[in-house]
């Protein structure tokens, strides 16, 4: 997905990220396109061998990724939601194999979706120069950096709130509690360090923070809920 996106965003990356493989001419565009589809094919085959339903899910993810790159990226919020859902797929892709998923499992999935949506929205602030130059419509180009920051923080807040519910309901162990506590404090400290977040969003740092939170929450919450005792 990322290789395919880089192939499509060649003109934008000439402005935003000229050091990337394609704009720096380290990799030719036709080779990148072929590599993307080869990786898509390998992913689909591996998933299909694992389980037919997982294979269908991966096919849908590939379709959504291609649709995002070609069309949905130019629709503010919609494209970010699609990427957020795809980014949370390592957790929700097991749903077809689960007869009756617990409420806590579904809440963790929703939480990871929200935090990835917030991360993707924040990243539009970093790419605003190239996006504007190429007529790409994003949250930042349409609503400004201040509103982008507020929406991103709101998504993160919702994600953290949802992750607290399983533990408060008694479905999680101390592992779950530790993961959510760390994620919450990590977020609060980051926001305090950048009090002018709404006026000067440091999108790259914010996106990195979201990745850390995503990893900790996913690992801690799933492990904690799976072994509540």
N, C-alpha and C positions, 0 to 999 in steps of 0.2 A: 504493500500500500504506500509506504513512504517513498520507495523508488518511483512508483507510478506518479505520485504527487509531485516529486521533484522533476520528472520528465515534463509534466504539464506546466509547472510553474517556472520554467526556465527563464522567461523574461522578467518575472518578478524577482527571482533570486539573483539576477544580475545586479539588482539594486540593493536588496535586503541582505543577501548572503552570497556575495561573489566568490567566496572561498570554497563553496560547495563543489562536489565532484563534477557536475554537469556545467555550470557557468564557468568554472575554472578550466574546463576542457580536459579534465583528467579522465572523464568518461564521456564518450560520444552519446548523443541523445538516442539514436537507434539501438545502441547496445543496452542502454538503460531501460528502454521500453521492452526489449526482448527479455532482459533479466527480470523485470517486474512480472511479466506474464508467466515466465518459467517458475518463479517463486510462488505465484498464485496457484499454478498447476500442482506443484509439489505439496503445498499446504492442503489443497483439496484432496489429493490422493492419500496423503497420510491420515487425514481426518476420516476419510471414507473407509480406509482399512480398519481404523479404530472402531468406528460404529457408523452405521448408515445415517442415523439422526444427527450425529456430530458432523458428518460430511455435509448434510443439508444446511446445517447452521453455518459452517465455514463458507459454503457457496453463497449464502445470503450475506455474510460479512464481506466477501469479495465483491459481490454486486453493489452493496452499500458503499464500499470504499471507492469503487470506480464511479458510482453516481455522485458521491461527494466531490471527487476531484474534478469531474467534468461539468457538473451542474450545481449541486447543493452548496458548494463552498461560497457561491456568489449570493446566497440567500442568508442574511444575518440571522443568527440564533438557530435556524433550522440546521444548517451545516454543522454548527458546534454541538448540537444535541446528537446528531448522527454519529459524530466522532466520539462523543462521550459514551454513547451506548456501545460502540465498537471497542473502545478502550477497556470497558468493563467485561468484555466477553470471556476472559479467562475464568471469571467467576460464574457468569450466567449461562455459559455454554453447556453446563452440566444439567440444566433444568430438564431437557428431554429425557434424561436417564433417572429422574427423580419422580416417583409416583405421587408423593404428597409433600412438596417443599414446605418447610416450616416458615412461619411468619418472620422469624429472625433472619433466616437465609435470604428471604425476599427483601428485607429491610437493608441488609448489607449490600445486596446487589444495587438497590436504589441509591444507597449512599455513595457507592463507588461511581455510579453513573453521574451523580450530581457533582462530585468533586472533579471528575474528568471534564465535564461540561464547563465548569468554572475555569479550569486550567486552559482549555481551548479558547475560551472567550478572552482570557488574559493575554494569550499569545498573539491575538490580533493587534494588540497595541504595539508589539515589536515590529510587526510587518506593515504598519500603516503607510509608510512612505512608498514602498513598492506597490502596495495594493491600490493606493490612490493614483499612482502614475499609470497603472494598467487598468483602471476602471473597475476594480474588484470591490464589491460591496461587502463589508464586514461590520461587526458591531462597532468597532472603533471608528471606521470611516463614516458610518451613519449616525452614531450617537455620541462620539467624542470619548476621549480618554477617561474623563471623570466618571461618566456613566458606565463605561466598560469596567472600571475598577469596582464600582459599587455592585454591579451584577455579578462579577467574579467572586467577590467576598460573600455575597448573599448565597451563591451556589455552595460555597465551602461551608458556610454556617448551617445550611440545610443538611449537607452531607454528615457533618459532625453530630447534629441533633438526631438524625436517623440512626446513627451508629450507637448512640447511648441507649436506645430503646431496648435492644435485646438484653443488655446487662441489667437494666432497671426492671425488666420483666422476669429476671432470674434465669435466663436462658444461657448466660455466659459465665465463664469462670474468671479467675483473677487475670488470666492471660488476655481475655477480652477487655477487662477493665483497664489493664495496663496499656493496651494498644490504643484504646479510645482516649485515655487520659493523656498519654504522650502526644497524640495527634492534636488534641484540643489545645494543650499548653504550647506546643510547637507553633500552631497557627496564631495564637494570641501573642506570643513573643514576637513573631514575625511582623504582625500588624503594628505592635508597639514600636518596633524598630523603624518602621516606615509610616510615621503618623500622617504623612502627606500622601498616603496611598491614593486617595481619591483624586488628587491633583497631579501626581507624578507617579504613575504606575510603572514599577520596575517589573515588566512582564516576564523577563527571563528568570529572574530570581523567584518570582511568584510561581511560575510553572514548575521550577525545580522543587520548591517547597511542596507543591501539590503531588509531585511524584513520590516524594518521601512519605507524605501522609498516606497516599494510596497504598504503597507497599506495606506500611506498618498496619494500617487498618485491615487490609485484605488478609494478611498473614495472621495477625493477632485475633481478629474477630472470627474468622472461619475456624481457626484452631480452637479458640475459646468456646465457640458455640458447639463445635463438633464434640468437644470433651468438657462439658459443663462442670463435671465433678473433679 
